[in-house]
Amino acid sequence: MYYKAPDNALHFIEPAFAHMLPEGCTPITDAEAEALRPVPPAPAYKELRAAAYPPVADYLDAIIKGDEAQVRAYKDACLAVKAKYPKP
């Protein structure tokens, strides 16, 4: 069950343990709890880019092998990510 503290902090606890909550907490419905739950911010372009870039190991492998085509493919993949997630 959800409980709301006087400072609008949201608590989830079984009713049998409600006595452990801070003083002044009141039970609320799931809908009220959902309205109080903070919305996480959308990921910034930096996080999106970091997740989309190819592994650096692929680049190092290409360098060690001397495979120019693989190096070019890696660079092209990085440029595609930059184009997909441009700086604001």
C-alpha positions in Angstrom: 0.0 0.0 0.0 1.2 3.5 -0.7 1.4 6.2 1.9 2.1 10.0 1.5 4.2 11.9 4.1 3.4 15.5 4.9 6.3 16.6 2.7 4.8 14.6 -0.2 7.4 11.8 0.0 6.0 8.6 -1.3 6.3 5.4 0.7 5.3 1.8 -0.2 4.9 -0.6 2.7 2.7 -3.4 3.8 -0.2 -2.1 6.1 1.1 -4.3 8.9 4.3 -2.2 9.0 2.6 1.2 8.7 3.5 2.0 12.3 7.1 2.2 11.1 6.4 5.1 8.7 7.2 8.7 9.6 4.5 10.5 11.7 1.7 12.1 9.6 1.7 9.6 6.7 -1.7 8.9 5.2 -2.7 6.0 2.9 -3.3 7.0 -0.7 -4.6 5.1 -3.8 -2.4 3.8 -6.6 -3.6 6.6 -8.9 -2.6 9.3 -6.3 0.8 7.6 -5.9 1.4 7.5 -9.6 0.7 11.3 -9.8 3.3 11.9 -7.0 5.9 9.6 -8.6 8.6 11.8 -10.3 9.0 11.4 -14.0 12.7 10.6 -14.9 14.2 13.1 -17.4 14.7 12.0 -21.0 18.3 10.8 -21.6 20.5 13.6 -23.0 22.2 13.2 -26.3 25.4 12.2 -24.6 23.8 9.1 -23.0 22.1 8.2 -26.2 25.4 8.5 -28.2 27.4 6.5 -25.6 24.9 3.6 -25.8 24.9 3.6 -29.6 28.6 3.9 -30.4 30.3 0.7 -31.6 32.7 -1.0 -29.1 36.2 0.6 -29.0 37.6 -3.0 -29.2 36.4 -3.1 -32.8 38.5 -0.1 -33.6 41.6 -1.4 -31.8 41.2 -4.8 -33.5 41.1 -3.0 -36.9 44.3 -1.0 -36.0 46.2 -4.1 -34.8 45.2 -6.0 -38.0 46.0 -3.0 -40.2 42.5 -3.4 -41.8 41.8 0.0 -43.3 38.3 -1.1 -44.4 37.4 -2.1 -40.8 38.8 1.2 -39.5 36.7 3.1 -42.1 33.6 1.1 -41.2 34.1 1.9 -37.5 34.5 5.6 -38.3 31.4 5.6 -40.5 29.5 3.9 -37.7 30.6 6.7 -35.3 29.6 9.4 -37.7 26.2 7.8 -38.2 25.6 7.9 -34.4 26.7 11.5 -34.4 24.2 12.3 -37.2 21.4 10.3 -35.4 22.0 12.1 -32.1 23.3 15.6 -32.9 24.4 18.1 -30.3 21.6 20.4 -29.2 
